[in-house]
Amino acid sequence: MTLRTRLLIVVGAAVLLAVAATGYTLRAAARHPAHTGAGARIVLGTPGQIVFRDMRMGPGKDHLAAVASASPGAPRADSGLVCARFHAAAGTGLCLRNRPGLTPSYEAVVVDAALREHRSYDGAGIPSRTRVSPSGRMAAWTVFVSGDSYGGTNFSTRTSILDTRTGHLVPSLEQYRVIKDGAPYRSADINFWGVTFADDQHFYATLATRGKTWLVAGDTAKRQVRTLHQNVECPSLSPDGTRVAYKKRVRSAAGGNPWRLTVLDLRTMRETPLAETRSVDDQAVWVDGGQVAYSLPGDYGSDLWTVPADGSGTPHRLMTAALNPVF
């Protein structure tokens, strides 16, 4: 083979690679709409809007973004605010963001409707869950202080509750009294995670102890939680306060696919498995009274899906490369 022939082969291969890369980029752009540019004006609580964490690779990754709920595939408005976890209600937002350092640490930032920062709190751990009460006054967050997954048993969490109006912070729910099966309960292995608020005083969360999990009802005035139902993780209260969507553990993590998305009727304690049969490791969000949204792994970390809350229907992919939606 002559030198000229070898050069022609090399050049031809380079051209083919360039064409393939261009085609992939165009297909990816078609699947994932472009940003409108960092610093776009986003107002929390705007009707007909979804605010979420953008998971696409690029300069806007982890920024809060927004789209019209009627057009979830439209170009995304990029706020420029970086969050590892986010939730909002009534014009108040809670943004957890990672802090650089040799050990995992975070900053919990309270923002107003225009995403202006008002309060911040530093802590150790890896951000996991966030929730804001319906009035916007109370905020809660969970971090991993050891481990980084709910899949096994070798992890420890810390859940904090903040009154955003007064600045009063409960650093750990482990300070609360536990009533289990009607009697006071103490154990060194107690973990809490996944707060969801009914109002500014009452909430639900997961309590884990001795290898089991419980749905607990909490009271910030009494500084107390009481167990309600076993095998509930990452609860999310429905808009009317009558049902909880949650992860139910249906098999061990070693067997794969450990959770089934389920809804619990708080009046009857009747469980309804939802039509999503894939394992969901997320704290679901109620879109409205009839459907819930949740994340599943996607090409860019996470996609958002919805499914009816009554066990009917089929899952529907709402958005690609998105997490922590606020409707």
Secondary structure, 3 states (H helix, E strand, C coil): CCHHHHHHHHHHHHHHHHHHHHHHHHHHHHHCCCEEEECCCCCCCCCCEEEEEECCCCCCCCEEEEEECCCCCCCEEEEEEECCEEEEECCEEEEEEEECCCCCEEEEEEECCCCCEEEEEEEECEEEEEEECCCCCEEEEEEEEECCCCCCCCCEEEEEEEECCCCCEECCHHHCEEEECCEEECCCCCEEEEEEECCCCEEEEEEEECCEEEEEEEECCCCEEEEEEECCEEEEECCCCCEEEEEEECCCHHHCCCEEEEEEECCCCCEEECCCCCCCCCCCEECCCCEEEEEECCCCCCEEEEEECCCCCCCEEEECCEEEEEC
